[in-house]
Amino acid sequence: MNVDEAIHDLLSFSSDIKAVAVLGEGGDIVAAAPSADGAALQTAAAALWAAAEACARPTPAAPLEHVVVRDGQGTVAMLRDDARGIVAVTGPQPAVGLLLFDLRTCLSDAVAGEPS
């Protein structure tokens, strides 16, 4: 499965997600959902991750794995797996545990589909 197929699958079973982008090793956008503003998601994801790292002070033994920020309008969730990441924007009150599971599955499927 390639990254576009992984995003399509994610959007087909996660109706809460309004925009999603898969990030490459350098934080660049590899692919984004058709309605997603990739550049805005990339910028927001980098800032969000940097702020979370500054607050959480992760260590090699306990790295930062995900960040979830909620407000009345919706949620922004981001997770990283090794050097790659995924960021999603949802509507209000998503099931956060399920959202993180879905994002992790999408990222895993996207990475598995990359050429070796």
N, C-alpha and C positions, 0 to 999 in steps of 0.2 A: 504494500500500500504506500503510495507517495503522500507527501505532505498535504496536497490539495484534497486528496481522498480522505485523509484523516480528519481534516477540518470539516469536510462535508458530512462525514459520519457524526462528528461531534454535534454539529448544528441540527442534524436530523433527529437526535434523541435528547437534546438539551434545549428546551424551548426558552429557558431563562436567559441564554446567552444572546446578547445583541451585537457584539463585535468580538472578534478573536484574532490574535496574531501569534504565529510561531516565530521565535527569535533564534538566530544562529549563534555561533560561538562568540562573536564579537558584539552581540546585542542587536545586530541588524535584522530586519524583517526578512524572513524566508518566504512566508506566505501569510495572507490575511483574508478574512472573510470578505466577500464582495462589498458589504456595506461598511467595512472597517476603514478608518483613516489610518493607514499603516504608519505614516510618519508621526502622527499624534500619539498613537499607541506606543511606538518605539520610544519617543521622548518621555512619555508618562511612565512607562515601565522602567526605564533607566533611573529616573528620579525617585520613583517609589522604592525600587530595590536598594538604591544607595541610602535613602533615609532609613529603611528598615535595618540595613546592616549597621548603620551608625547607632541606632537605638538598641539593637539586639546584641551587638558585639559577638558575632558568631566565632567559633573556633574550628580548627580542622576536625576535632573530635565531635563537634556539634554545629555543623554548618546550617545556615539559614536555608530552608527548603521551600517555604512559601510565605506569601504575604496576602492578607485579605483586608480590604478597607471597605467599610459600609457607611452609607448615609441614607437619607430618606429617598433619594432618587434611585439608588441601586448599589451595586457592589463592583469593585475592581479586585480581581484575584490574579495572582501571578505565582508561578512556581518554576523552579529550575531543576534540571536533571543533568548533572555534570556541567557542561558549559552552555547547554541550550536551555531555552525557556519558552514559556507560553504565557500570554496575558489575555484576560477576558473581561468584558464589561457586561454586566447583567442588569436586568430590571430589579425592582425592589424585592427583598426578602427571598433570595434563592436558598435552597438547602445547601449550605456551604460545604459540608462533608461530601455530598454527592458532586457538587461542582468541582471540588479539588480532585476527586476520583476521576471524573470525566476529563479534566484537563490533563491529568497524569497519563491516562490511557491514550488520549490524542497525541500527546508529545511522544510517548513510547512508540505508537504506531508510525508517527511521522519519522522518527529517528531510525526505526527498523527498516523503513523503505528507502533510506538514503543509500547511494552506491558506496561500496566499501573501498 
